[in-house]
Amino acid sequence: VCARAALLSRPVLSRSVVCAFSRCVGGPGVFFAPTFSSMSRYPLGAIALVLATAVAVAAGSFVHESVERDVHVRAPALSCTVTVRARNSGSKDASSYAFVLEVPSASSAVTDVEALQAKPRIAGVSATSRGGKSFSVRHTGSSNGLERYEVSFEKPVSVGALKTIVLSYTVLHAASPHPFTIEQEGTQWLRIHGNGNFLSPYNSQVVTTTLHLGTSKAEGSDNVAVAGEKAVVGPLRDVKGDAKVPFSVRFEAMYPVISSRTYAREVKISHWGTVSVTESYDFANLGSRLRAGFSRWRHTKTQYFGQSQPRPFATRYTANLPGGLEGLYYRDVLGNVTTSRTRYNAEDTVLELVPRYPLYGGWHYDFHYGYELPLSRVVSVARSDRTKHYAQIPLRPGITDFWLENAAISVILPEGATDIEVELPEGAVATVKHSKTKSYLDTDGRPTVTVTFDAVDASKASGSVVVSYRFSAMSMLAEPAMLVGTVLCLFFVLIAGSRFSPSLSGGASMRSAADKAKLETLHELLQERDAVYEATQEKFETAVTAGQNDKAKDISRDGLAALAELDSRIAAASQGLSPYAQTRAEAVEASEKTRRAAFSELLGAIRSNGVLTDEQSAELREFGAADAAVQENVDDLLES
């Protein structure tokens, strides 16, 4: 009947209404809102029409006896809890419950186009019973700022039975600064727009919305009652599911409206005894912007003369880290230009960071710090199976004063870990991704588990992410074995390379058999010549000492003749050597010629004088030393 009436009142939407009607009759408690082609012409009318159609079909399933909404304002997020007492007034049991969450539109939530960088959104939707038992929540679709969800019950709700459902969710960036710009010492105010009704396909008898502002300095629209630190809308009675009850609340917020746009914690586990932890933040202040430029003098004056007064900017950050850590470091985009102070205790470590600039509205600040922990502080081993390990990673970050819009915890396990399982904290909504991380000396890569959370209140984060895996102690020897094997292979390559010649000519190699044989013959002739020379020198010195000059001349003549014969044999042996060996042999030959010329000159002086002076005797001994040097040169040639 409702669909037919809608067809008569809005002919232009007839196809959409028929589509909505056909989807809604699929079962009790199912709500579907299609996207209309004419939504741009009739946005509110289209939404109301679909809600009315769905209510007409599904209203017989549930009726809200009471809806109590508690909204705790902790800018930039709103923590919402909706307690619904719904009675099944249909004709059969209901196994599901549908509801709609309205995202504040950008046009009503902000006062300046620059603030659109932080658009409102809904995150962390969950449903429980009054006793705390969790229900399954499924996102069924979205359109035009409406997010549709469906709660599934384990046991169907019988006809006439009363069911209490507690819905919890978070709305990010719903509170916008108003005014958008203030003076540096000005007061910051935030404004919240919303709908006093709880949108759903079911009618409500009583709807009450309570906002916990945290301040008594607040003002609201005509339908808002401000009492102390609370602002109450309602109670609204006999409200249709698609009714619009707009309201607005404006309140003083003298605190920094800061959230970390991204938060990443990387935990790298090494079974050699250490766990490396790195935490990265990207803070942004979404509060009121400065109307004029930043003044360091005015900021310093505010710090010294108004320390007890709260301010809408951040000047320092405090990180509570585990005790017993080592190698603590800090870095920001410029390096380390932040004043830091660390207090080490047995149970915890407190790191205080004071950046060079405060964080005013519209500013952002990204940084990271890291440290190492003993393996036993993070990883435990099962008693029954020594290959079974459990890595317990706390969900709570080091800095807990702000919201984390997107939090990711990455656990990098050692290479060779298998049978990986992830256990999340009770009630946590997250996505788990498995991947590989390549590092030093890795072949296949290290198994990596990344757990991503959406919209986390760091001050209330609790529990731990537990990653279980199997890892054998023998797997630890893979990387050292690979390193030793690589070094040995390098040595073998060098040894083989030293014995390999790139030359394509066989006769040019010093290591050829022909060169070796000829050099050995040359070596024997040189040794023979040295023996003849030493014998001639000894006989010559004996004859000279005895005054037998004629005999000395004969000895020298016979010795030179023998040496000349040996020189001719040495010259013949040097023929046919390779170019390299020939060059070395010619150098030896030239040295020998020089030595023989000097020796002949010395003998000529002796012949003419008939006497061997002390100076000439010393010169003869030098010739013997020269012979030894020539012999050593030839030995080196043979060895090469």
C-alpha positions as CSV (number, residue, x, y, z in Angstrom):
1,V,0.0,0.0,0.0
2,C,2.8,2.4,0.9
3,A,4.6,1.6,-2.3
4,R,1.5,2.3,-4.3
5,A,0.9,5.6,-2.5
6,A,4.5,6.5,-3.2
7,L,4.1,5.8,-6.9
8,L,1.1,8.2,-7.0
9,S,3.0,10.9,-5.1
10,R,6.4,10.6,-6.9
11,P,5.9,9.3,-10.4
12,V,9.5,10.2,-11.3
13,L,10.8,7.6,-8.8
14,S,8.4,4.8,-9.8
15,R,11.2,2.4,-11.0
16,S,13.3,3.0,-7.8
17,V,10.3,2.4,-5.6
18,V,9.5,-0.9,-7.3
19,C,13.1,-1.9,-7.0
20,A,13.1,-1.1,-3.3
21,F,9.9,-2.9,-2.7
22,S,11.1,-6.0,-4.5
23,R,14.3,-6.0,-2.4
24,C,12.5,-5.4,0.9
25,V,10.0,-8.3,0.5
26,G,12.9,-10.7,0.5
27,G,12.6,-11.3,4.2
28,P,11.7,-9.7,7.5
29,G,14.2,-7.2,8.9
30,V,16.0,-6.7,5.6
31,F,16.6,-3.0,4.6
32,F,17.9,-1.9,1.3
33,A,18.2,1.6,0.0
34,P,19.0,1.8,-3.8
35,T,20.8,4.7,-5.4
36,F,18.3,6.7,-7.3
37,S,19.1,8.4,-10.6
38,S,17.1,11.3,-9.5
39,M,18.7,11.6,-6.1
40,S,20.3,14.9,-7.1
41,R,16.9,16.4,-7.7
42,Y,15.1,15.0,-4.6
43,P,17.9,13.9,-2.1
44,L,15.8,14.1,1.1
45,G,12.7,13.0,-0.5
46,A,14.4,9.9,-2.0
47,I,15.9,8.9,1.3
48,A,12.6,9.4,3.1
49,L,10.8,7.5,0.4
50,V,13.1,4.4,0.6
51,L,13.0,4.5,4.4
52,A,9.2,4.7,4.4
53,T,8.9,1.9,2.0
54,A,11.3,-0.3,4.0
55,V,9.5,0.6,7.2
56,A,6.2,-0.4,5.7
57,V,7.5,-3.8,4.9
58,A,9.8,-4.4,7.9
59,A,8.0,-2.5,10.6
60,G,6.1,-5.6,11.5
61,S,9.3,-7.3,12.6
62,F,10.5,-4.9,15.3
63,V,9.3,-1.9,17.2
64,H,11.8,0.1,19.3
65,E,10.4,0.5,22.8
66,S,13.4,2.7,23.7
67,V,16.6,3.9,22.0
68,E,19.3,5.5,24.2
69,R,22.3,7.0,22.5
70,D,25.4,8.0,24.5
71,V,28.0,10.0,22.6
72,H,31.3,10.6,24.3
73,V,33.1,13.5,22.6
74,R,36.8,13.1,22.4
75,A,37.7,15.2,19.4
76,P,38.4,14.5,16.6
77,A,36.2,11.4,17.2
78,L,32.9,10.6,18.8
79,S,32.5,7.3,20.6
80,C,28.9,6.3,20.2
81,T,26.9,3.6,22.1
82,V,23.3,2.9,21.2
83,T,21.2,0.7,23.5
84,V,18.1,-0.5,21.6
85,R,15.2,-2.3,23.2
86,A,13.4,-3.8,20.3
87,R,10.3,-6.0,20.4
88,N,9.4,-8.4,17.6
89,S,5.9,-7.4,16.7
90,G,5.8,-9.4,13.5
91,S,4.1,-12.6,12.6
92,K,7.2,-14.8,12.6
93,D,10.5,-15.2,14.3
94,A,13.3,-12.7,13.3
95,S,16.9,-13.8,12.7
96,S,18.3,-10.4,11.9
97,Y,18.0,-6.7,12.8
98,A,18.8,-3.8,10.4
99,F,19.9,-0.3,11.2
100,V,21.3,2.7,9.5
101,L,24.2,5.0,10.6
102,E,24.3,8.5,9.1
103,V,27.7,10.0,8.3
104,P,27.7,13.8,8.9
105,S,27.9,15.5,5.5
106,A,31.0,17.6,4.7
107,S,28.9,20.7,4.1
108,S,27.5,20.6,7.6
109,A,30.5,19.4,9.4
110,V,33.1,21.9,8.2
111,T,33.2,25.6,7.7
112,D,36.1,25.9,5.3
113,V,37.1,24.0,2.2
114,E,40.6,23.2,3.6
115,A,39.0,21.0,6.3
116,L,37.8,18.6,3.7
117,Q,41.2,16.8,4.0
118,A,39.6,15.1,7.1
119,K,36.2,13.9,6.0
120,P,33.8,12.4,8.5
121,R,33.5,8.6,8.5
122,I,32.3,5.7,10.6
123,A,34.5,2.9,11.9
124,G,34.5,0.1,14.4
125,V,30.9,-0.9,14.2
126,S,30.0,-3.8,16.6
127,A,27.0,-5.2,18.3
128,T,26.6,-7.1,21.6
129,S,23.8,-8.1,23.9
130,R,23.3,-6.5,27.3
131,G,25.4,-9.3,28.8
132,G,28.3,-8.6,26.5
133,K,27.8,-11.4,24.1
134,S,28.9,-10.4,20.5
135,F,26.6,-10.5,17.5
136,S,27.7,-10.7,13.9
137,V,27.5,-7.4,12.1
138,R,27.5,-7.2,8.3
139,H,27.8,-4.0,6.2
140,T,25.1,-4.3,3.5
141,G,25.8,-1.1,1.5
142,S,26.0,2.6,1.6
143,S,24.6,5.6,-0.4
144,N,24.4,9.3,0.1
145,G,25.9,9.4,3.6
146,L,23.9,6.4,4.9
147,E,25.7,3.2,6.0
148,R,23.5,0.2,6.2
149,Y,24.2,-2.7,8.6
150,E,22.6,-6.0,9.6
151,V,22.9,-7.8,12.9
152,S,22.5,-11.6,12.8
153,F,21.3,-13.5,15.9
154,E,22.4,-17.0,16.8
155,K,18.9,-17.8,17.9
156,P,15.9,-16.1,16.2
157,V,13.9,-13.7,18.2
158,S,10.4,-15.2,18.8
159,V,7.2,-13.2,18.1
160,G,6.5,-10.7,20.9
161,A,9.9,-11.2,22.5
162,L,12.0,-8.2,23.7
163,K,15.6,-8.1,22.5
164,T,18.3,-5.7,23.8
165,I,21.0,-4.8,21.4
166,V,24.0,-2.6,22.2
167,L,25.6,-1.0,19.2
168,S,29.0,0.6,19.4
169,Y,30.8,2.6,16.7
170,T,33.1,5.6,16.2
171,V,32.5,8.7,14.0
172,L,35.8,10.4,13.0
173,H,36.0,14.1,12.3
174,A,32.4,14.8,13.2
175,A,33.4,17.7,15.4
176,S,34.6,20.7,13.3
177,P,36.2,23.9,14.5
178,H,33.9,26.9,14.8
179,P,35.2,29.5,14.1
180,F,37.6,27.9,11.7
181,T,40.4,30.4,12.4
182,I,41.4,32.0,15.8
183,E,44.2,34.1,17.2
184,Q,47.3,32.4,18.6
185,E,46.1,33.0,22.1
186,G,42.4,32.5,21.2
187,T,39.9,30.1,22.5
188,Q,39.0,27.1,20.4
189,W,35.4,26.0,19.9
190,L,34.0,22.9,18.2
191,R,30.6,22.3,16.7
192,I,28.7,19.0,16.2
193,H,25.8,18.6,13.8
194,G,23.6,15.5,13.9
195,N,20.2,13.9,13.8
196,G,18.4,13.4,17.1
197,N,16.6,10.4,15.7
198,F,18.1,6.9,15.3
199,L,17.6,6.0,11.6
200,S,16.3,2.5,11.0
201,P,13.5,0.7,9.2
202,Y,11.6,0.5,12.5
203,N,9.5,3.0,14.4
204,S,10.6,4.1,17.9
205,Q,8.5,4.9,20.9
206,V,11.2,6.9,22.8
207,V,14.6,8.1,21.5
208,T,17.1,10.0,23.7
209,T,20.5,11.3,22.7
210,T,23.1,12.3,25.3
211,L,26.3,14.0,24.4
212,H,29.1,14.0,27.0
213,L,31.1,17.1,26.1
214,G,33.7,17.2,28.9
215,T,33.1,20.9,29.4
216,S,30.3,23.0,30.8
217,K,31.0,25.8,28.4
218,A,28.5,24.8,25.7
219,E,25.5,26.0,23.8
220,G,23.1,24.2,21.5
221,S,20.1,24.6,19.2
222,D,16.5,25.0,20.5
223,N,15.9,21.2,20.9
224,V,19.1,20.7,22.9
225,A,19.2,21.0,26.7
226,V,22.6,21.7,28.1
227,A,23.1,20.7,31.7
228,G,26.7,20.7,33.2
229,E,29.0,18.8,30.8
230,K,26.1,17.1,29.0
231,A,23.9,18.1,26.1
232,V,20.6,16.1,25.8
233,V,18.4,15.8,22.7
234,G,14.9,14.5,23.6
235,P,13.4,12.3,24.7
236,L,11.6,12.1,21.3
237,R,8.4,10.1,21.4
238,D,6.6,8.1,18.7
239,V,9.3,8.8,16.1
240,K,9.2,7.2,12.7
241,G,12.4,5.4,11.5
242,D,13.0,8.0,8.7
243,A,12.3,11.1,10.7
244,K,14.8,14.0,10.6
245,V,15.5,15.8,13.9
246,P,18.5,18.0,13.2
247,F,20.4,19.6,16.1
248,S,23.8,21.3,16.7
249,V,26.0,21.8,19.7
250,R,28.9,24.2,20.1
251,F,31.3,23.8,23.0
252,E,34.7,25.0,24.1
253,A,37.6,22.6,23.4
254,M,40.9,24.0,24.9
255,Y,42.9,20.9,23.9
256,P,44.6,19.8,20.8
257,V,42.3,18.0,18.3
258,I,45.1,15.6,17.2
259,S,44.9,12.3,15.6
260,S,47.6,10.1,14.0
261,R,46.6,9.8,10.3
262,T,48.8,6.7,10.1
263,Y,50.4,4.6,12.8
264,A,52.7,1.7,11.9
265,R,54.6,-0.6,14.3
266,E,57.1,-3.1,12.8
267,V,58.2,-5.9,15.0
268,K,61.1,-7.9,13.6
269,I,61.8,-11.1,15.4
270,S,65.3,-12.7,15.3
271,H,65.9,-16.0,17.1
272,W,69.5,-15.0,17.6
273,G,68.3,-13.2,20.7
274,T,66.7,-9.8,19.8
275,V,63.5,-8.3,18.7
276,S,63.6,-5.0,16.8
277,V,60.6,-2.6,17.3
278,T,59.9,0.5,15.2
279,E,56.9,2.8,15.8
280,S,56.0,5.5,13.2
281,Y,53.4,8.3,13.7
282,D,51.9,11.0,11.5
283,F,50.2,13.5,13.8
284,A,47.8,16.1,12.5
285,N,46.0,18.9,14.4
286,L,42.5,19.2,13.0
287,G,41.5,22.1,15.3
288,S,41.2,25.8,14.5
289,R,43.9,27.3,12.2
290,L,45.9,30.3,13.1
291,R,44.4,33.5,11.8
292,A,47.7,35.2,11.4
293,G,51.3,33.8,11.1
294,F,53.0,31.9,13.9
295,S,54.8,34.1,16.4
296,R,57.6,32.5,18.4
297,W,57.6,35.3,20.8
298,R,53.9,35.0,21.6
299,H,54.2,31.3,21.9
300,T,57.1,31.6,24.3
301,K,55.2,34.1,26.4
302,T,52.2,31.8,26.5
303,Q,54.4,28.9,27.6
304,Y,56.1,30.8,30.5
305,F,53.1,32.9,31.7
306,G,50.2,30.6,31.1
307,Q,51.6,27.1,31.8
308,S,48.6,26.1,33.9
309,Q,46.0,27.0,31.3
310,P,45.1,24.4,28.6
311,R,45.9,25.2,25.1
312,P,44.7,23.9,21.7
313,F,48.2,22.9,20.6
314,A,50.7,20.2,21.5
315,T,54.2,20.9,22.6
316,R,55.5,17.6,23.8
317,Y,54.8,13.8,23.4
318,T,55.4,11.1,26.0
319,A,55.9,7.5,25.0
320,N,55.6,4.7,27.6
321,L,57.9,1.9,26.4
322,P,58.8,-1.5,27.8
323,G,61.5,-1.8,30.4
324,G,64.8,-3.4,29.7
325,L,65.1,-2.1,26.1
326,E,68.3,-1.3,24.4
327,G,69.4,0.9,21.4
328,L,66.7,3.5,21.7
329,Y,66.7,6.0,18.9
330,Y,64.5,8.7,17.5
331,R,64.2,10.3,14.0
332,D,61.9,12.8,12.3
333,V,61.9,14.2,8.8
334,L,64.9,16.4,9.5
335,G,66.9,13.8,11.4
336,N,67.0,14.4,15.1
337,V,66.3,18.0,16.0
338,T,63.9,17.3,18.9
339,T,64.8,17.7,22.5
340,S,64.4,14.3,24.2
341,R,64.7,12.9,27.6
342,T,64.6,9.2,28.7
343,R,63.9,7.7,32.1
344,Y,64.9,4.0,32.4
345,N,63.1,2.0,35.0
346,A,62.9,-1.7,35.7
347,E,59.3,-2.1,34.5
348,D,59.0,0.6,31.9
349,T,60.9,3.3,29.9
350,V,59.6,6.8,29.5
351,L,60.6,8.8,26.5
352,E,59.7,12.5,26.4
353,L,59.9,14.3,23.1
354,V,59.8,18.1,22.6
355,P,59.9,19.2,18.9
356,R,61.2,22.5,17.8
357,Y,57.7,23.7,16.8
358,P,54.4,23.2,18.6
359,L,51.6,21.5,16.7
360,Y,48.9,24.1,15.9
361,G,45.7,23.6,13.9
362,G,46.3,22.6,10.4
363,W,49.9,21.5,11.1
364,H,51.2,17.9,11.0
365,Y,54.3,16.2,12.4
366,D,55.6,12.7,11.4
367,F,58.4,10.9,13.2
368,H,59.4,7.4,14.4
369,Y,61.5,5.8,17.1
370,G,62.8,2.3,17.6
371,Y,64.4,0.0,20.2
372,E,65.4,-3.6,20.8
373,L,64.1,-6.1,23.3
374,P,65.4,-9.5,24.4
375,L,63.7,-12.3,22.6
376,S,62.3,-13.8,25.8
377,R,60.3,-10.6,26.4
378,V,58.2,-11.1,23.3
379,V,58.4,-14.8,22.2
380,S,57.6,-17.8,24.3
381,V,57.9,-21.5,23.6
382,A,55.3,-24.2,24.1
383,R,56.3,-26.8,26.7
384,S,54.9,-29.8,24.8
385,D,56.4,-28.8,21.5
386,R,59.7,-26.9,21.4
387,T,59.2,-25.8,17.8
388,K,55.9,-24.0,18.6
389,H,56.4,-20.3,19.4
390,Y,54.1,-17.5,20.4
391,A,54.8,-13.9,19.8
392,Q,52.7,-11.6,21.9
393,I,52.5,-8.0,20.6
394,P,50.6,-5.4,22.7
395,L,48.0,-3.5,20.8
396,R,48.5,-0.3,23.0
397,P,51.0,2.1,21.3
398,G,53.7,4.0,23.0
399,I,52.0,7.4,22.8
400,T,48.4,7.1,24.1
401,D,47.1,10.6,24.1
402,F,45.5,10.7,20.7
403,W,43.4,8.7,18.2
404,L,44.9,6.4,15.6
405,E,42.9,6.7,12.4
406,N,44.7,3.8,10.7
407,A,46.9,1.5,12.8
408,A,49.0,-1.3,11.3
409,I,51.1,-3.8,13.3
410,S,53.5,-5.8,11.2
411,V,55.2,-8.9,12.7
412,I,58.2,-10.0,10.6
413,L,59.0,-13.6,11.5
414,P,62.3,-15.4,10.9
415,E,62.8,-17.1,7.5
416,G,61.6,-20.7,7.7
417,A,58.6,-20.1,10.0
418,T,55.6,-22.2,9.2
419,D,52.0,-22.9,10.4
420,I,51.4,-19.2,11.1
421,E,48.2,-18.3,13.0
422,V,47.0,-14.9,14.3
423,E,44.8,-14.4,17.4
424,L,43.2,-11.0,17.8
425,P,42.0,-9.4,21.1
426,E,38.5,-10.1,22.0
427,G,36.0,-7.8,20.3
428,A,38.7,-6.3,18.0
429,V,37.8,-5.6,14.4
430,A,40.8,-5.9,12.1
431,T,42.0,-7.3,8.8
432,V,44.9,-9.7,8.6
433,K,47.3,-9.9,5.6
434,H,50.1,-12.4,5.0
435,S,53.1,-11.4,2.9
436,K,56.9,-11.8,2.5
437,T,59.7,-9.3,3.5
438,K,63.1,-9.6,1.8
439,S,66.1,-8.8,4.0
440,Y,69.8,-9.6,4.2
441,L,70.8,-13.1,3.4
442,D,67.2,-14.2,2.7
443,T,66.3,-16.5,-0.1
444,D,62.5,-16.9,-0.1
445,G,61.8,-13.9,2.3
446,R,60.6,-13.6,5.9
447,P,56.9,-14.4,6.6
448,T,55.2,-11.2,7.6
449,V,51.8,-10.8,9.3
450,T,50.2,-7.3,9.0
451,V,47.1,-6.6,11.3
452,T,45.3,-3.4,10.4
453,F,42.9,-1.6,12.8
454,D,40.6,1.2,11.9
455,A,39.9,4.1,14.3
456,V,41.7,3.1,17.5
457,D,41.5,5.2,20.7
458,A,45.1,4.8,21.9
459,S,44.2,5.6,25.5
460,K,41.7,2.7,25.6
461,A,43.6,0.2,23.5
462,S,44.1,-3.1,25.4
463,G,44.9,-6.7,24.7
464,S,47.6,-8.2,22.5
465,V,47.9,-9.7,19.0
466,V,49.3,-13.2,19.4
467,V,51.1,-14.7,16.4
468,S,51.9,-18.4,16.7
469,Y,54.3,-20.2,14.4
470,R,56.6,-23.2,14.1
471,F,60.4,-22.6,13.8
472,S,63.1,-25.2,14.2
473,A,66.5,-24.4,15.7
474,M,68.2,-26.0,12.6
475,S,66.6,-23.2,10.5
476,M,68.8,-20.7,12.2
477,L,71.9,-22.3,10.6
478,A,70.7,-21.7,7.1
479,E,72.0,-18.1,6.8
480,P,75.4,-18.8,8.4
481,A,75.8,-21.9,6.2
482,M,74.9,-19.8,3.2
483,L,77.4,-17.1,4.2
484,V,80.3,-19.6,4.7
485,G,79.4,-21.4,1.4
486,T,79.6,-18.0,-0.4
487,V,83.0,-17.2,1.0
488,L,84.3,-20.7,0.1
489,C,83.0,-20.4,-3.5
490,L,84.7,-17.0,-3.8
491,F,88.0,-18.5,-2.8
492,F,87.6,-21.4,-5.3
493,V,86.8,-18.9,-8.0
494,L,89.9,-16.8,-7.2
495,I,92.1,-20.0,-7.1
496,A,90.8,-21.1,-10.5
497,G,91.2,-17.6,-12.0
498,S,94.8,-17.4,-10.9
499,R,95.5,-20.6,-12.9
500,F,93.7,-19.5,-16.0
501,S,95.3,-17.4,-18.8
502,P,93.0,-15.5,-21.2
503,S,95.6,-15.5,-23.9
504,L,94.7,-17.4,-27.1
505,S,98.4,-18.0,-28.1
506,G,100.0,-21.2,-26.7
507,G,103.7,-20.1,-27.4
508,A,103.2,-16.8,-25.4
509,S,102.6,-18.5,-22.1
510,M,105.4,-18.6,-19.5
511,R,103.9,-21.8,-18.2
512,S,104.5,-23.8,-21.4
513,A,106.6,-26.9,-21.1
514,A,109.1,-25.7,-23.7
515,D,109.9,-22.5,-21.8
516,K,110.3,-24.5,-18.6
517,A,112.8,-27.0,-20.1
518,K,114.9,-24.2,-21.7
519,L,115.0,-22.2,-18.6
520,E,116.1,-25.2,-16.6
521,T,118.9,-25.8,-19.1
522,L,119.8,-22.1,-18.8
523,H,119.8,-22.4,-15.1
524,E,122.2,-25.3,-15.2
525,L,124.6,-23.4,-17.5
526,L,124.6,-20.4,-15.2
527,Q,125.4,-22.6,-12.2
528,E,128.3,-24.2,-14.1
529,R,129.6,-20.8,-15.1
530,D,129.4,-19.6,-11.5
531,A,131.4,-22.6,-10.5
532,V,134.1,-21.9,-13.1
533,Y,134.2,-18.3,-12.1
534,E,134.5,-19.0,-8.4
535,A,137.3,-21.6,-9.0
536,T,139.2,-19.2,-11.3
537,Q,138.8,-16.4,-8.8
538,E,140.1,-18.6,-6.0
539,K,143.2,-19.8,-8.0
540,F,143.8,-16.2,-9.2
541,E,143.8,-14.8,-5.6
542,T,146.1,-17.6,-4.4
543,A,148.7,-17.0,-7.2
544,V,148.7,-13.2,-6.7
545,T,149.1,-13.6,-3.0
546,A,152.1,-15.9,-3.6
547,G,153.7,-13.3,-6.0
548,Q,153.2,-15.6,-9.0
549,N,152.0,-13.0,-11.4
550,D,152.7,-15.0,-14.5
551,K,150.8,-18.0,-13.2
552,A,147.9,-15.6,-12.2
553,K,147.8,-14.3,-15.8
554,D,147.6,-17.8,-17.2
555,I,144.8,-18.7,-14.7
556,S,142.8,-15.6,-15.7
557,R,143.3,-16.3,-19.4
558,D,142.1,-19.9,-19.1
559,G,139.2,-18.8,-16.9
560,L,138.0,-16.2,-19.3
561,A,138.2,-18.7,-22.1
562,A,136.1,-21.2,-20.2
563,L,133.6,-18.4,-19.3
564,A,133.4,-17.4,-23.0
565,E,132.6,-20.9,-24.0
566,L,129.9,-21.1,-21.4
567,D,128.5,-17.7,-22.5
568,S,128.1,-19.0,-26.0
569,R,126.2,-22.0,-24.7
570,I,124.0,-19.8,-22.6
571,A,123.2,-17.6,-25.6
572,A,122.2,-20.7,-27.6
573,A,120.0,-21.9,-24.8
574,S,118.2,-18.5,-24.7
575,Q,117.1,-18.9,-28.3
576,G,113.4,-19.9,-28.9
577,L,112.0,-18.7,-25.6
578,S,108.6,-17.0,-25.5
579,P,108.5,-13.2,-25.6
580,Y,108.2,-12.8,-21.9
581,A,110.9,-15.4,-21.1
582,Q,113.1,-14.0,-23.8
583,T,112.9,-10.5,-22.3
584,R,113.9,-11.8,-18.9
585,A,116.7,-13.9,-20.4
586,E,118.0,-10.8,-22.3
587,A,118.0,-8.8,-19.1
588,V,120.2,-11.5,-17.5
589,E,122.4,-11.6,-20.6
590,A,122.9,-7.8,-20.5
591,S,123.8,-8.0,-16.8
592,E,126.3,-10.7,-17.6
593,K,127.9,-8.7,-20.4
594,T,128.3,-5.7,-18.2
595,R,129.8,-7.9,-15.5
596,R,132.2,-9.6,-18.0
597,A,133.3,-6.2,-19.4
598,A,134.1,-4.9,-16.0
599,F,135.9,-8.1,-15.1
600,S,138.0,-8.0,-18.3
601,E,138.9,-4.4,-17.5
602,L,140.0,-5.4,-14.0
603,L,142.1,-8.3,-15.4
604,G,143.7,-6.0,-17.9
605,A,144.8,-3.7,-15.1
606,I,146.2,-6.6,-13.2
607,R,148.2,-7.8,-16.3
608,S,149.6,-4.3,-16.8
609,N,150.6,-3.7,-13.2
610,G,151.4,-7.3,-12.3
611,V,150.0,-6.6,-8.7
612,L,146.5,-7.0,-7.2
613,T,145.8,-4.1,-4.9
614,D,143.3,-4.2,-2.0
615,E,140.9,-2.0,-3.9
616,Q,141.0,-4.4,-6.9
617,S,140.5,-7.4,-4.5
618,A,137.4,-5.8,-3.0
619,E,136.1,-5.1,-6.6
620,L,136.6,-8.8,-7.4
621,R,134.4,-9.7,-4.4
622,E,131.7,-7.3,-5.6
623,F,131.7,-9.2,-8.9
624,G,131.0,-12.4,-6.9
625,A,128.0,-10.7,-5.2
626,A,126.8,-9.5,-8.6
627,D,126.9,-13.1,-9.8
628,A,124.8,-14.2,-6.8
629,A,122.2,-11.4,-7.7
630,V,122.1,-12.6,-11.3
631,Q,121.6,-16.2,-10.1
632,E,118.7,-15.1,-7.8
633,N,117.1,-13.3,-10.8
634,V,117.2,-16.6,-12.8
635,D,115.7,-18.5,-9.9
636,D,112.8,-16.1,-9.7
637,L,112.3,-16.5,-13.4
638,L,112.1,-20.3,-13.0
639,E,109.6,-20.1,-10.1
640,S,107.3,-17.8,-12.0
